[in-house]
């Protein structure tokens, strides 16, 4: 089961992307509503953008501190490495990027 899983995971990811693209296309085809609904949607989009900017400031500070601590702790443990800090930063970036995609 171990090696077969290595083939199924990318396949499931590709299927997920296809479903996501199909759903996004469906949403984009829907009527945007009247002028009041569009104005309200603009306010919501502006609020979401402001929220993301504030969240990214906090996340950036936290991620930097956590990466420094992870990198430092990687030097203390025998079978650990500073690369864990790099992996954490990459994961933090892609998590924030996924949030940006979801809000936009």
For each residue, the residues with C-beta under 8 A, 3 or more apart:
1: 4 5
2: 5 6
3: 6 7
4: 1 7 8
5: 1 2 8 9
6: 2 3 9
7: 3 4 10 11
8: 4 5 11 12
9: 5 6 12 13
10: 7 13 14
11: 7 8 14 15
12: 8 9 15 16
13: 9 10 16 17
14: 10 11 17 18
15: 11 12 18 19
16: 12 13 19 20
17: 13 14 20 21
18: 14 15 21 22
19: 15 16 22 23
20: 16 17 23 24
21: 17 18 24 25
22: 18 19 25 26
23: 19 20 26 27
24: 20 21 27 28
25: 21 22 28 29
26: 22 23 29 30
27: 23 24 30
28: 24 25
29: 25 26
30: 26 27
31:
32: 37 38 41
33: 36 37 38 41
34: 37 38
35: 38 39
36: 33 39 40
37: 32 33 34 40 41
38: 32 33 34 35 41 42
39: 35 36 42 43
40: 36 37 43 44
41: 32 33 37 38 44 45
42: 38 39 45 46
43: 39 40 46 47
44: 40 41 47 48
45: 41 42 48 49
46: 42 43 49 50
47: 43 44 50 51
48: 44 45 51 52 103 104
49: 45 46 52 53 103
50: 46 47 53 54
51: 47 48 54 55 103
52: 48 49 55 56 99 100 103
53: 49 50 56 57
54: 50 51 57 58
55: 51 52 58 59 99
56: 52 53 59 60 96
57: 53 54 60 61
58: 54 55 61 62
59: 55 56 62 63 92 96
60: 56 57 63 64
61: 57 58 64 65
62: 58 59 65 66
63: 59 60 66 67 88 89 92
64: 60 61 67 68
65: 61 62 68 69
66: 62 63 69 70 88
67: 63 64 70 71 85 86 88 89
68: 64 65 71 72 85
69: 65 66 72 73
70: 66 67 73 74 82 84 85 88
71: 67 68 74 75 82 84 85
72: 68 69 75 76
73: 69 70 76 77 80
74: 70 71 77 80 81 82 83 84 85
75: 71 72 80 82
76: 72 73 80
77: 73 74 80
78:
79:
80: 73 74 75 76 77 84
81: 74 84
82: 70 71 74 75 85 86
83: 74 86 87
84: 70 71 74 80 81 87 88
85: 67 68 70 71 74 82 88 89
86: 67 82 83 89 90
87: 83 84 90 91
88: 63 66 67 70 84 85 91 92
89: 63 67 85 86 92 93
90: 86 87 93 94
91: 87 88 94 95
92: 59 63 88 89 95 96
93: 89 90 96 97
94: 90 91 97 98
95: 91 92 98 99
96: 56 59 92 93 99 100
97: 93 94 100 101
98: 94 95 101 102
99: 52 55 95 96 102 103
100: 52 96 97 103 104
101: 97 98 104
102: 98 99
103: 48 49 51 52 99 100
104: 48 100 101
